[in-house]
């Protein structure tokens, strides 16, 4: 048992440092090149994985006693598994964002930003042709499906879809940073039309 006064013990058997240095000299460049490919060119991540691979070689001296003439297959297998584990670990966590994005992102608790955005949207919608505006109001503000909006307006469902498409494109030009989503009332109505 380790206490605060006694340092932790190293593994019982480790690879000799000279053998590890030779392993690094002989296979390090090829290992780094291999890992650069697996990390899409991320040099820092590849170097970290090379280091972790060599730590595994240091912790497993029995790998040097294998019947193979070269340690390269063992090293590449360990490196590939470490790269896969690192990728899975990264994908299981939320994506990190940088400070530059946070600096330009509005505070969701700030009512001023949402009020300004609402005014911008209203002005952009008012600038649409009346038939396009009527479709968007029914789909997005009243929450109607395409079929319900078509019945309300007395036009075919295909015309509602077409007008909403062109109206959203116009809004995209009028509102900076706006990108229409492919989900919402129009997508929901398509499922309802199939019934």
Secondary structure, DSSP 8 states (H G I E B T S, - for coil): ---SSS-----SS---HHHHHHHHHHHHHHHHHHHHHHTTT-HHHHHHHHHHHHHHHHH-GGGGGSSSS-SHHHHHHHHHHHHHHHHHHHHHS-----HHHHHHS--TT-HHHHHHHHHHHHHHHHTS-HHHHHHHIIIIIS---HHHHHHHHTS-HHHHHHHHHHHHHHHHHHSTT----S-SHHHHHHHHHT-
